Amino acid sequence: MTDTTQQSGPMMAADGTTLKSSLNRALRRQKIRALMLIAPLLIFILVTFIAPIADMLFRSVENQIVGDTLPRTTELLADWDGADIPPPEVFEALYVDVFVAQERKLHTRLGSRLNYELTGVSSLFRKTGRNVEDMGEVYQDQFEDLNAFWKDSKTWNALMGSDTWLAAQTAWDEKSDTPQPAFEPREDIATLLPQTAAVFQIFADFVQNEDQDNLADEDPWALVYSALYNDLVQTPDISGYTGPGAAELQEAMGATATFETVDYTAVFEDIDEDWHSNDVWKTIQIYSPAFTSGYFLNAVDMKKSDDGAEMRPENEQLYIKLFIRTLIMSMAITTSCILLGYPVAWILANLPARTANLLMILVLLPFWTSLLVRTSAWKVMLQQQGVINDTLVWLGLVADDSRLALINNQTGTIIAMTHILLPFMILPLYSVMKTIPPSYLRAAKSLGATNWTAFWRVYFPQSVPGIGAGSILVFILSIGYYITPELVGGTTGTFISNRIAYHISSSLNWGLAAALGAILLAVVLGLYWAYDKIVGIDNVKLGG
């Protein structure tokens, strides 16, 4: 016999590749197919769940409106010590910012934002927006009286626009579908008159892009004249300028010394005395950063101040009480559902299947009725002249003049929500109890245990996972309920969710609503974590 030698090496697949590579490729394809199958669900969850939560969390700290609307003012306020009213240059910057904001209809939004922090600021900005143009008209009237050159929009465009833009603007047909040529400033004018060029650029962008009007037909803002005055009083060297309006600029620069001026500090005080209140300026200064913790502080009854975070006065504290009330009432509702649902689930689990199925229809019947209809029914039943009180009076349990107050309070909320959420407790309990063999109780009794001992020592521990599952369902649902507390809770039976809904739909304080929602989410996750540590989420079962 002769020895045969075999060469050892990797096993090969039919296509000539190694078996390991072929297997990895097949597994990779399988994973991709599986991912493609669940991709629609993942996208749906991302768009309808993850993205809204992320947007909510961002809104709870986002505060860009103050800095974006008052960029010049907030920049100068950064160095303000707060000892006295801001210097005149801050008031002049405020004039520029508010003028642009009222043209863009942003001053009312800014006032609403700051009004959340200091009452009265909203009306202050609305009032200022109506009067701010009068300041610029002081200079506008004097320039126009000096020379008709300053009245015509076309001469302004010739002065401020570059030759290239002017040619393109002249050739542009307003009736065509082609967009209007974007304004380009004249470089030498931008150097000689920097404030005027900057303000005119803002004006041109607004007319062309926001109003979408023909720049050639629009007269400049009064703010442009104020900027022109500020540039000319600096006596720039315009002797070398020979472009459009050179003579008019020389004339205007010589006349500005005799112009009537505007005392912005005094004019703002004339508009409203609150502009000389340091509280207004401190609010603008404190909330000028792009991101703020102010919403979260307000959500826990605190506020930002010069010395940092501090508690609000006791008569302004609301949200901590609402959070505590929400947690206590949710626990009370969960406890009520356990006490009422446990016997029902036990009966269903121990009845014959045919009878249990018929009774289960009664448990599921509320799901076939609108939540609003069920809540409205409780509103009728719980009134002092309602069915429940009438029955108690008829039975002699309550005197007619001492009818129970069961609505517009915490009692009404607990009763109505217990009824609404009871099926969410019964179903997990029933599914778990159905898996407990009845022979366990018979075995315990045969060993001498009483009915109570057999239940408490044998049956109840096996039903605890169902209690845990039902409690989590009921508690999490109740902590975020809105409709039922709103209809039957009155002023003392509402939840924090009702306040969140108020800020979203009525006060439009979305930042505070987002902060309250974020805190509520954190509380629920914290309680879920505590439950997992104490009981163990692995012990929660829905059956099986």
TORTIGU-907669 format. One record per residue (C-alpha): x, y, z; residue number from 0; residue in three letters. Coordinates in steps of 0.5 Angstrom, whole numbers, plus 500, padded with zeros to 3 digits. Layout:
BEGIN
{tike {X; Y; Z}; NUM; "ALA"}
...
//
This chain:
BEGIN
{tike {500; 500; 500}; 0; "MET"}
{tike {502; 507; 498}; 1; "THR"}
{tike {501; 513; 503}; 2; "ASP"}
{tike {497; 519; 499}; 3; "THR"}
{tike {498; 526; 502}; 4; "THR"}
{tike {492; 531; 501}; 5; "GLN"}
{tike {493; 538; 501}; 6; "GLN"}
{tike {490; 542; 507}; 7; "SER"}
{tike {486; 549; 505}; 8; "GLY"}
{tike {480; 553; 506}; 9; "PRO"}
{tike {473; 550; 503}; 10; "MET"}
{tike {471; 552; 497}; 11; "MET"}
{tike {464; 554; 495}; 12; "ALA"}
{tike {461; 552; 488}; 13; "ALA"}
{tike {462; 559; 485}; 14; "ASP"}
{tike {470; 558; 487}; 15; "GLY"}
{tike {470; 563; 493}; 16; "THR"}
{tike {471; 560; 500}; 17; "THR"}
{tike {466; 557; 504}; 18; "LEU"}
{tike {467; 563; 509}; 19; "LYS"}
{tike {466; 569; 504}; 20; "SER"}
{tike {460; 566; 501}; 21; "SER"}
{tike {457; 564; 508}; 22; "LEU"}
{tike {458; 572; 510}; 23; "ASN"}
{tike {455; 574; 504}; 24; "ARG"}
{tike {449; 570; 504}; 25; "ALA"}
{tike {448; 573; 512}; 26; "LEU"}
{tike {449; 580; 509}; 27; "ARG"}
{tike {444; 579; 504}; 28; "ARG"}
{tike {439; 576; 509}; 29; "GLN"}
{tike {440; 582; 514}; 30; "LYS"}
{tike {439; 587; 508}; 31; "ILE"}
{tike {433; 584; 506}; 32; "ARG"}
{tike {430; 584; 514}; 33; "ALA"}
{tike {432; 591; 514}; 34; "LEU"}
{tike {428; 593; 508}; 35; "MET"}
{tike {422; 589; 511}; 36; "LEU"}
{tike {422; 593; 517}; 37; "ILE"}
{tike {425; 600; 514}; 38; "ALA"}
{tike {418; 603; 513}; 39; "PRO"}
{tike {416; 602; 520}; 40; "LEU"}
{tike {423; 605; 522}; 41; "LEU"}
{tike {421; 611; 518}; 42; "ILE"}
{tike {414; 611; 521}; 43; "PHE"}
{tike {417; 611; 528}; 44; "ILE"}
{tike {422; 616; 526}; 45; "LEU"}
{tike {418; 621; 523}; 46; "VAL"}
{tike {412; 621; 528}; 47; "THR"}
{tike {415; 619; 534}; 48; "PHE"}
{tike {423; 621; 535}; 49; "ILE"}
{tike {423; 627; 531}; 50; "ALA"}
{tike {417; 630; 534}; 51; "PRO"}
{tike {420; 629; 541}; 52; "ILE"}
{tike {427; 631; 539}; 53; "ALA"}
{tike {423; 638; 536}; 54; "ASP"}
{tike {420; 638; 543}; 55; "MET"}
{tike {427; 638; 547}; 56; "LEU"}
{tike {430; 643; 542}; 57; "PHE"}
{tike {424; 648; 543}; 58; "ARG"}
{tike {425; 647; 551}; 59; "SER"}
{tike {432; 651; 550}; 60; "VAL"}
{tike {431; 655; 543}; 61; "GLU"}
{tike {431; 662; 544}; 62; "ASN"}
{tike {434; 665; 538}; 63; "GLN"}
{tike {428; 670; 537}; 64; "ILE"}
{tike {431; 675; 541}; 65; "VAL"}
{tike {438; 675; 539}; 66; "GLY"}
{tike {436; 675; 531}; 67; "ASP"}
{tike {431; 680; 532}; 68; "THR"}
{tike {435; 685; 536}; 69; "LEU"}
{tike {442; 684; 534}; 70; "PRO"}
{tike {445; 691; 535}; 71; "ARG"}
{tike {441; 692; 542}; 72; "THR"}
{tike {443; 685; 545}; 73; "THR"}
{tike {451; 686; 542}; 74; "GLU"}
{tike {451; 693; 546}; 75; "LEU"}
{tike {447; 690; 552}; 76; "LEU"}
{tike {452; 685; 553}; 77; "ALA"}
{tike {457; 690; 557}; 78; "ASP"}
{tike {451; 693; 561}; 79; "TRP"}
{tike {452; 693; 568}; 80; "ASP"}
{tike {445; 694; 570}; 81; "GLY"}
{tike {446; 700; 575}; 82; "ALA"}
{tike {442; 705; 570}; 83; "ASP"}
{tike {439; 705; 564}; 84; "ILE"}
{tike {443; 703; 558}; 85; "PRO"}
{tike {447; 709; 554}; 86; "PRO"}
{tike {444; 713; 548}; 87; "PRO"}
{tike {447; 708; 543}; 88; "GLU"}
{tike {443; 702; 546}; 89; "VAL"}
{tike {437; 706; 545}; 90; "PHE"}
{tike {439; 708; 538}; 91; "GLU"}
{tike {441; 701; 536}; 92; "ALA"}
{tike {434; 699; 539}; 93; "LEU"}
{tike {431; 704; 534}; 94; "TYR"}
{tike {434; 700; 528}; 95; "VAL"}
{tike {432; 693; 531}; 96; "ASP"}
{tike {425; 695; 532}; 97; "VAL"}
{tike {424; 699; 526}; 98; "PHE"}
{tike {427; 693; 522}; 99; "VAL"}
{tike {423; 688; 526}; 100; "ALA"}
{tike {416; 692; 525}; 101; "GLN"}
{tike {417; 692; 518}; 102; "GLU"}
{tike {418; 684; 518}; 103; "ARG"}
{tike {412; 684; 523}; 104; "LYS"}
{tike {417; 680; 528}; 105; "LEU"}
{tike {416; 685; 534}; 106; "HIS"}
{tike {410; 682; 536}; 107; "THR"}
{tike {413; 675; 536}; 108; "ARG"}
{tike {419; 678; 540}; 109; "LEU"}
{tike {414; 682; 545}; 110; "GLY"}
{tike {410; 675; 546}; 111; "SER"}
{tike {417; 671; 547}; 112; "ARG"}
{tike {419; 676; 553}; 113; "LEU"}
{tike {412; 677; 556}; 114; "ASN"}
{tike {413; 670; 558}; 115; "TYR"}
{tike {418; 673; 563}; 116; "GLU"}
{tike {416; 680; 564}; 117; "LEU"}
{tike {408; 682; 564}; 118; "THR"}
{tike {407; 688; 559}; 119; "GLY"}
{tike {413; 687; 555}; 120; "VAL"}
{tike {408; 685; 549}; 121; "SER"}
{tike {404; 691; 549}; 122; "SER"}
{tike {410; 695; 550}; 123; "LEU"}
{tike {413; 692; 543}; 124; "PHE"}
{tike {407; 693; 540}; 125; "ARG"}
{tike {406; 700; 542}; 126; "LYS"}
{tike {413; 702; 540}; 127; "THR"}
{tike {412; 698; 533}; 128; "GLY"}
{tike {407; 703; 531}; 129; "ARG"}
{tike {411; 709; 533}; 130; "ASN"}
{tike {418; 708; 531}; 131; "VAL"}
{tike {417; 710; 524}; 132; "GLU"}
{tike {416; 717; 527}; 133; "ASP"}
{tike {423; 718; 529}; 134; "MET"}
{tike {426; 716; 522}; 135; "GLY"}
{tike {421; 721; 519}; 136; "GLU"}
{tike {425; 727; 523}; 137; "VAL"}
{tike {431; 726; 518}; 138; "TYR"}
{tike {427; 724; 512}; 139; "GLN"}
{tike {423; 730; 512}; 140; "ASP"}
{tike {429; 735; 512}; 141; "GLN"}
{tike {433; 731; 507}; 142; "PHE"}
{tike {427; 731; 502}; 143; "GLU"}
{tike {426; 739; 504}; 144; "ASP"}
{tike {433; 740; 502}; 145; "LEU"}
{tike {433; 737; 495}; 146; "ASN"}
{tike {428; 733; 491}; 147; "ALA"}
{tike {433; 728; 489}; 148; "PHE"}
{tike {432; 725; 496}; 149; "TRP"}
{tike {425; 724; 495}; 150; "LYS"}
{tike {425; 719; 488}; 151; "ASP"}
{tike {427; 712; 489}; 152; "SER"}
{tike {430; 712; 482}; 153; "LYS"}
{tike {435; 717; 485}; 154; "THR"}
{tike {436; 713; 491}; 155; "TRP"}
{tike {438; 706; 487}; 156; "ASN"}
{tike {442; 710; 482}; 157; "ALA"}
{tike {446; 713; 488}; 158; "LEU"}
{tike {446; 706; 492}; 159; "MET"}
{tike {447; 701; 487}; 160; "GLY"}
{tike {452; 698; 483}; 161; "SER"}
{tike {453; 700; 475}; 162; "ASP"}
{tike {452; 692; 474}; 163; "THR"}
{tike {446; 692; 478}; 164; "TRP"}
{tike {443; 698; 475}; 165; "LEU"}
{tike {444; 696; 468}; 166; "ALA"}
{tike {441; 689; 470}; 167; "ALA"}
{tike {435; 692; 473}; 168; "GLN"}
{tike {433; 697; 468}; 169; "THR"}
{tike {433; 691; 463}; 170; "ALA"}
{tike {429; 687; 467}; 171; "TRP"}
{tike {422; 686; 465}; 172; "ASP"}
{tike {417; 686; 471}; 173; "GLU"}
{tike {412; 681; 467}; 174; "LYS"}
{tike {417; 676; 466}; 175; "SER"}
{tike {418; 670; 469}; 176; "ASP"}
{tike {425; 671; 471}; 177; "THR"}
{tike {427; 673; 478}; 178; "PRO"}
{tike {429; 681; 479}; 179; "GLN"}
{tike {436; 682; 479}; 180; "PRO"}
{tike {439; 682; 487}; 181; "ALA"}
{tike {441; 688; 489}; 182; "PHE"}
{tike {449; 690; 489}; 183; "GLU"}
{tike {451; 696; 493}; 184; "PRO"}
{tike {456; 701; 490}; 185; "ARG"}
{tike {463; 699; 493}; 186; "GLU"}
{tike {465; 707; 493}; 187; "ASP"}
{tike {459; 709; 497}; 188; "ILE"}
{tike {459; 703; 501}; 189; "ALA"}
{tike {466; 705; 504}; 190; "THR"}
{tike {464; 713; 504}; 191; "LEU"}
{tike {457; 711; 507}; 192; "LEU"}
{tike {457; 705; 511}; 193; "PRO"}
{tike {451; 705; 515}; 194; "GLN"}
{tike {447; 708; 510}; 195; "THR"}
{tike {449; 702; 505}; 196; "ALA"}
{tike {448; 697; 511}; 197; "ALA"}
{tike {441; 699; 512}; 198; "VAL"}
{tike {439; 700; 504}; 199; "PHE"}
{tike {442; 693; 503}; 200; "GLN"}
{tike {437; 690; 509}; 201; "ILE"}
{tike {431; 695; 505}; 202; "PHE"}
{tike {433; 692; 498}; 203; "ALA"}
{tike {433; 685; 501}; 204; "ASP"}
{tike {426; 686; 504}; 205; "PHE"}
{tike {423; 689; 498}; 206; "VAL"}
{tike {426; 684; 493}; 207; "GLN"}
{tike {425; 677; 497}; 208; "ASN"}
{tike {420; 678; 503}; 209; "GLU"}
{tike {415; 683; 499}; 210; "ASP"}
{tike {417; 681; 492}; 211; "GLN"}
{tike {416; 688; 490}; 212; "ASP"}
{tike {420; 692; 484}; 213; "ASN"}
{tike {426; 695; 488}; 214; "LEU"}
{tike {425; 701; 483}; 215; "ALA"}
{tike {418; 703; 485}; 216; "ASP"}
{tike {419; 703; 493}; 217; "GLU"}
{tike {421; 709; 497}; 218; "ASP"}
{tike {427; 708; 502}; 219; "PRO"}
{tike {425; 707; 509}; 220; "TRP"}
{tike {425; 712; 514}; 221; "ALA"}
{tike {431; 708; 517}; 222; "LEU"}
{tike {435; 710; 511}; 223; "VAL"}
{tike {435; 717; 512}; 224; "TYR"}
{tike {437; 716; 519}; 225; "SER"}
{tike {443; 712; 517}; 226; "ALA"}
{tike {445; 717; 512}; 227; "LEU"}
{tike {445; 723; 517}; 228; "TYR"}
{tike {449; 719; 522}; 229; "ASN"}
{tike {454; 718; 516}; 230; "ASP"}
{tike {454; 725; 514}; 231; "LEU"}
{tike {455; 728; 521}; 232; "VAL"}
{tike {462; 724; 521}; 233; "GLN"}
{tike {464; 728; 515}; 234; "THR"}
{tike {467; 723; 510}; 235; "PRO"}
{tike {471; 725; 505}; 236; "ASP"}
{tike {467; 725; 499}; 237; "ILE"}
{tike {471; 730; 495}; 238; "SER"}
{tike {474; 724; 491}; 239; "GLY"}
{tike {467; 721; 489}; 240; "TYR"}
{tike {464; 723; 482}; 241; "THR"}
{tike {458; 718; 481}; 242; "GLY"}
{tike {451; 719; 481}; 243; "PRO"}
{tike {449; 724; 487}; 244; "GLY"}
{tike {455; 727; 488}; 245; "ALA"}
{tike {453; 734; 488}; 246; "ALA"}
{tike {447; 732; 493}; 247; "GLU"}
{tike {451; 729; 498}; 248; "LEU"}
{tike {456; 735; 498}; 249; "GLN"}
{tike {450; 739; 499}; 250; "GLU"}
{tike {447; 735; 504}; 251; "ALA"}
{tike {453; 734; 508}; 252; "MET"}
{tike {454; 741; 509}; 253; "GLY"}
{tike {447; 742; 511}; 254; "ALA"}
{tike {447; 736; 517}; 255; "THR"}
{tike {450; 741; 522}; 256; "ALA"}
{tike {443; 745; 522}; 257; "THR"}
{tike {439; 739; 522}; 258; "PHE"}
{tike {434; 738; 528}; 259; "GLU"}
{tike {436; 731; 531}; 260; "THR"}
{tike {433; 726; 535}; 261; "VAL"}
{tike {434; 724; 542}; 262; "ASP"}
{tike {433; 717; 542}; 263; "TYR"}
{tike {433; 716; 549}; 264; "THR"}
{tike {428; 721; 550}; 265; "ALA"}
{tike {423; 719; 545}; 266; "VAL"}
{tike {423; 712; 547}; 267; "PHE"}
{tike {421; 715; 554}; 268; "GLU"}
{tike {415; 719; 551}; 269; "ASP"}
{tike {413; 712; 547}; 270; "ILE"}
{tike {413; 709; 554}; 271; "ASP"}
{tike {416; 710; 560}; 272; "GLU"}
{tike {417; 702; 561}; 273; "ASP"}
{tike {423; 704; 556}; 274; "TRP"}
{tike {427; 707; 562}; 275; "HIS"}
{tike {425; 701; 567}; 276; "SER"}
{tike {431; 697; 568}; 277; "ASN"}
{tike {427; 691; 569}; 278; "ASP"}
{tike {425; 691; 561}; 279; "VAL"}
{tike {433; 692; 559}; 280; "TRP"}
{tike {435; 686; 564}; 281; "LYS"}
{tike {430; 681; 561}; 282; "THR"}
{tike {432; 683; 554}; 283; "ILE"}
{tike {440; 682; 557}; 284; "GLN"}
{tike {438; 676; 560}; 285; "ILE"}
{tike {434; 672; 555}; 286; "TYR"}
{tike {439; 675; 549}; 287; "SER"}
{tike {443; 668; 548}; 288; "PRO"}
{tike {441; 663; 543}; 289; "ALA"}
{tike {439; 658; 548}; 290; "PHE"}
{tike {436; 659; 555}; 291; "THR"}
{tike {435; 655; 561}; 292; "SER"}
{tike {429; 660; 562}; 293; "GLY"}
{tike {423; 655; 560}; 294; "TYR"}
{tike {426; 649; 564}; 295; "PHE"}
{tike {426; 654; 570}; 296; "LEU"}
{tike {419; 657; 569}; 297; "ASN"}
{tike {417; 649; 569}; 298; "ALA"}
{tike {419; 648; 576}; 299; "VAL"}
{tike {417; 655; 579}; 300; "ASP"}
{tike {424; 659; 578}; 301; "MET"}
{tike {426; 664; 574}; 302; "LYS"}
{tike {433; 667; 572}; 303; "LYS"}
{tike {436; 673; 575}; 304; "SER"}
{tike {442; 677; 576}; 305; "ASP"}
{tike {444; 673; 581}; 306; "ASP"}
{tike {442; 666; 577}; 307; "GLY"}
{tike {436; 662; 578}; 308; "ALA"}
{tike {431; 663; 584}; 309; "GLU"}
{tike {425; 661; 586}; 310; "MET"}
{tike {419; 665; 584}; 311; "ARG"}
{tike {414; 668; 589}; 312; "PRO"}
{tike {409; 663; 593}; 313; "GLU"}
{tike {403; 666; 589}; 314; "ASN"}
{tike {406; 665; 582}; 315; "GLU"}
{tike {408; 658; 584}; 316; "GLN"}
{tike {404; 653; 580}; 317; "LEU"}
{tike {408; 647; 576}; 318; "TYR"}
{tike {411; 644; 582}; 319; "ILE"}
{tike {404; 643; 585}; 320; "LYS"}
{tike {401; 640; 578}; 321; "LEU"}
{tike {407; 635; 578}; 322; "PHE"}
{tike {406; 633; 585}; 323; "ILE"}
{tike {398; 633; 584}; 324; "ARG"}
{tike {399; 629; 577}; 325; "THR"}
{tike {403; 623; 580}; 326; "LEU"}
{tike {399; 623; 586}; 327; "ILE"}
{tike {392; 622; 582}; 328; "MET"}
{tike {396; 617; 577}; 329; "SER"}
{tike {398; 613; 583}; 330; "MET"}
{tike {391; 613; 586}; 331; "ALA"}
{tike {388; 612; 579}; 332; "ILE"}
{tike {392; 606; 578}; 333; "THR"}
{tike {391; 603; 585}; 334; "THR"}
{tike {383; 604; 584}; 335; "SER"}
{tike {384; 600; 578}; 336; "CYS"}
{tike {388; 594; 581}; 337; "ILE"}
{tike {383; 594; 587}; 338; "LEU"}
{tike {377; 594; 582}; 339; "LEU"}
{tike {380; 590; 576}; 340; "GLY"}
{tike {384; 584; 580}; 341; "TYR"}
{tike {377; 581; 582}; 342; "PRO"}
{tike {374; 582; 575}; 343; "VAL"}
{tike {380; 578; 572}; 344; "ALA"}
{tike {380; 573; 577}; 345; "TRP"}
{tike {373; 571; 576}; 346; "ILE"}
{tike {374; 571; 568}; 347; "LEU"}
{tike {380; 567; 569}; 348; "ALA"}
{tike {376; 562; 573}; 349; "ASN"}
{tike {370; 561; 569}; 350; "LEU"}
{tike {368; 557; 563}; 351; "PRO"}
{tike {371; 559; 557}; 352; "ALA"}
{tike {364; 560; 554}; 353; "ARG"}
{tike {362; 565; 560}; 354; "THR"}
{tike {369; 568; 560}; 355; "ALA"}
{tike {369; 570; 553}; 356; "ASN"}
{tike {362; 573; 554}; 357; "LEU"}
{tike {364; 577; 560}; 358; "LEU"}
{tike {370; 579; 556}; 359; "MET"}
{tike {366; 583; 551}; 360; "ILE"}
{tike {363; 587; 557}; 361; "LEU"}
{tike {370; 589; 559}; 362; "VAL"}
{tike {372; 591; 552}; 363; "LEU"}
{tike {365; 594; 550}; 364; "LEU"}
{tike {368; 601; 553}; 365; "PRO"}
{tike {373; 601; 547}; 366; "PHE"}
{tike {367; 601; 542}; 367; "TRP"}
{tike {365; 608; 545}; 368; "THR"}
{tike {368; 615; 544}; 369; "SER"}
{tike {373; 617; 550}; 370; "LEU"}
{tike {369; 624; 549}; 371; "LEU"}
{tike {362; 621; 550}; 372; "VAL"}
{tike {364; 616; 556}; 373; "ARG"}
{tike {367; 623; 559}; 374; "THR"}
{tike {361; 627; 558}; 375; "SER"}
{tike {357; 621; 560}; 376; "ALA"}
{tike {361; 622; 567}; 377; "TRP"}
{tike {360; 629; 567}; 378; "LYS"}
{tike {352; 628; 567}; 379; "VAL"}
{tike {352; 622; 572}; 380; "MET"}
{tike {357; 626; 577}; 381; "LEU"}
{tike {353; 632; 578}; 382; "GLN"}
{tike {350; 634; 584}; 383; "GLN"}
{tike {343; 633; 580}; 384; "GLN"}
{tike {346; 627; 577}; 385; "GLY"}
{tike {344; 620; 577}; 386; "VAL"}
{tike {349; 618; 582}; 387; "ILE"}
{tike {347; 623; 587}; 388; "ASN"}
{tike {339; 622; 586}; 389; "ASP"}
{tike {340; 615; 587}; 390; "THR"}
{tike {344; 616; 594}; 391; "LEU"}
{tike {338; 621; 596}; 392; "VAL"}
{tike {333; 616; 594}; 393; "TRP"}
{tike {337; 610; 598}; 394; "LEU"}
{tike {337; 615; 604}; 395; "GLY"}
{tike {344; 615; 604}; 396; "LEU"}
{tike {345; 622; 603}; 397; "VAL"}
{tike {341; 628; 605}; 398; "ALA"}
{tike {338; 632; 599}; 399; "ASP"}
{tike {341; 638; 602}; 400; "ASP"}
{tike {348; 635; 603}; 401; "SER"}
{tike {349; 632; 596}; 402; "ARG"}
{tike {356; 630; 594}; 403; "LEU"}
{tike {361; 634; 590}; 404; "ALA"}
{tike {363; 629; 585}; 405; "LEU"}
{tike {365; 633; 579}; 406; "ILE"}
{tike {370; 639; 578}; 407; "ASN"}
{tike {375; 636; 583}; 408; "ASN"}
{tike {380; 631; 584}; 409; "GLN"}
{tike {374; 626; 586}; 410; "THR"}
{tike {371; 626; 579}; 411; "GLY"}
{tike {377; 626; 575}; 412; "THR"}
{tike {379; 619; 579}; 413; "ILE"}
{tike {372; 616; 578}; 414; "ILE"}
{tike {372; 618; 571}; 415; "ALA"}
{tike {379; 616; 569}; 416; "MET"}
{tike {379; 609; 573}; 417; "THR"}
{tike {373; 607; 569}; 418; "HIS"}
{tike {376; 609; 563}; 419; "ILE"}
{tike {383; 606; 564}; 420; "LEU"}
{tike {380; 599; 568}; 421; "LEU"}
{tike {380; 595; 562}; 422; "PRO"}
{tike {388; 596; 561}; 423; "PHE"}
{tike {389; 593; 568}; 424; "MET"}
{tike {384; 587; 567}; 425; "ILE"}
{tike {387; 585; 560}; 426; "LEU"}
{tike {394; 584; 563}; 427; "PRO"}
{tike {391; 581; 569}; 428; "LEU"}
{tike {387; 576; 566}; 429; "TYR"}
{tike {392; 574; 561}; 430; "SER"}
{tike {397; 572; 567}; 431; "VAL"}
{tike {392; 569; 571}; 432; "MET"}
{tike {389; 565; 565}; 433; "LYS"}
{tike {396; 561; 566}; 434; "THR"}
{tike {396; 560; 573}; 435; "ILE"}
{tike {394; 552; 574}; 436; "PRO"}
{tike {388; 551; 578}; 437; "PRO"}
{tike {391; 545; 581}; 438; "SER"}
{tike {396; 549; 585}; 439; "TYR"}
{tike {391; 552; 590}; 440; "LEU"}
{tike {388; 545; 590}; 441; "ARG"}
{tike {394; 542; 592}; 442; "ALA"}
{tike {395; 548; 597}; 443; "ALA"}
{tike {389; 547; 601}; 444; "LYS"}
{tike {390; 539; 601}; 445; "SER"}
{tike {396; 541; 605}; 446; "LEU"}
{tike {392; 544; 610}; 447; "GLY"}
{tike {392; 551; 608}; 448; "ALA"}
{tike {386; 556; 608}; 449; "THR"}
{tike {383; 559; 603}; 450; "ASN"}
{tike {386; 566; 604}; 451; "TRP"}
{tike {393; 563; 605}; 452; "THR"}
{tike {393; 559; 599}; 453; "ALA"}
{tike {391; 565; 595}; 454; "PHE"}
{tike {396; 570; 599}; 455; "TRP"}
{tike {402; 565; 599}; 456; "ARG"}
{tike {401; 561; 592}; 457; "VAL"}
{tike {396; 565; 587}; 458; "TYR"}
{tike {397; 572; 589}; 459; "PHE"}
{tike {405; 572; 588}; 460; "PRO"}
{tike {404; 568; 581}; 461; "GLN"}
{tike {399; 574; 579}; 462; "SER"}
{tike {404; 580; 581}; 463; "VAL"}
{tike {407; 580; 574}; 464; "PRO"}
{tike {400; 582; 571}; 465; "GLY"}
{tike {399; 587; 576}; 466; "ILE"}
{tike {406; 590; 574}; 467; "GLY"}
{tike {404; 590; 567}; 468; "ALA"}
{tike {397; 593; 568}; 469; "GLY"}
{tike {400; 598; 573}; 470; "SER"}
{tike {405; 601; 568}; 471; "ILE"}
{tike {400; 601; 563}; 472; "LEU"}
{tike {395; 605; 567}; 473; "VAL"}
{tike {400; 609; 570}; 474; "PHE"}
{tike {403; 612; 564}; 475; "ILE"}
{tike {397; 613; 560}; 476; "LEU"}
{tike {394; 617; 566}; 477; "SER"}
{tike {400; 621; 567}; 478; "ILE"}
{tike {399; 624; 560}; 479; "GLY"}
{tike {391; 624; 560}; 480; "TYR"}
{tike {388; 631; 558}; 481; "TYR"}
{tike {381; 630; 556}; 482; "ILE"}
{tike {378; 627; 562}; 483; "THR"}
{tike {381; 632; 567}; 484; "PRO"}
{tike {379; 638; 563}; 485; "GLU"}
{tike {372; 636; 563}; 486; "LEU"}
{tike {371; 633; 570}; 487; "VAL"}
{tike {377; 636; 574}; 488; "GLY"}
{tike {375; 643; 574}; 489; "GLY"}
{tike {381; 647; 577}; 490; "THR"}
{tike {383; 642; 583}; 491; "THR"}
{tike {383; 636; 578}; 492; "GLY"}
{tike {387; 638; 572}; 493; "THR"}
{tike {394; 635; 571}; 494; "PHE"}
{tike {400; 638; 568}; 495; "ILE"}
{tike {398; 635; 561}; 496; "SER"}
{tike {392; 640; 561}; 497; "ASN"}
{tike {397; 646; 563}; 498; "ARG"}
{tike {402; 643; 557}; 499; "ILE"}
{tike {396; 643; 552}; 500; "ALA"}
{tike {394; 651; 555}; 501; "TYR"}
{tike {401; 653; 553}; 502; "HIS"}
{tike {401; 650; 546}; 503; "ILE"}
{tike {394; 652; 544}; 504; "SER"}
{tike {392; 658; 548}; 505; "SER"}
{tike {398; 662; 550}; 506; "SER"}
{tike {402; 659; 545}; 507; "LEU"}
{tike {408; 659; 549}; 508; "ASN"}
{tike {411; 653; 546}; 509; "TRP"}
{tike {418; 653; 549}; 510; "GLY"}
{tike {415; 652; 556}; 511; "LEU"}
{tike {410; 647; 554}; 512; "ALA"}
{tike {416; 643; 551}; 513; "ALA"}
{tike {420; 644; 558}; 514; "ALA"}
{tike {414; 641; 561}; 515; "LEU"}
{tike {413; 636; 557}; 516; "GLY"}
{tike {421; 634; 557}; 517; "ALA"}
{tike {420; 634; 565}; 518; "ILE"}
{tike {414; 629; 565}; 519; "LEU"}
{tike {418; 625; 560}; 520; "LEU"}
{tike {424; 625; 564}; 521; "ALA"}
{tike {419; 623; 570}; 522; "VAL"}
{tike {416; 617; 567}; 523; "VAL"}
{tike {423; 615; 565}; 524; "LEU"}
{tike {425; 615; 572}; 525; "GLY"}
{tike {420; 612; 575}; 526; "LEU"}
{tike {420; 606; 570}; 527; "TYR"}
{tike {428; 606; 571}; 528; "TRP"}
{tike {426; 605; 579}; 529; "ALA"}
{tike {421; 600; 577}; 530; "TYR"}
{tike {426; 596; 574}; 531; "ASP"}
{tike {431; 596; 579}; 532; "LYS"}
{tike {426; 595; 585}; 533; "ILE"}
{tike {421; 590; 581}; 534; "VAL"}
{tike {425; 588; 575}; 535; "GLY"}
{tike {422; 589; 568}; 536; "ILE"}
{tike {423; 582; 566}; 537; "ASP"}
{tike {418; 580; 571}; 538; "ASN"}
{tike {412; 584; 568}; 539; "VAL"}
{tike {408; 579; 563}; 540; "LYS"}
{tike {402; 580; 559}; 541; "LEU"}
{tike {401; 572; 559}; 542; "GLY"}
{tike {404; 566; 557}; 543; "GLY"}
//
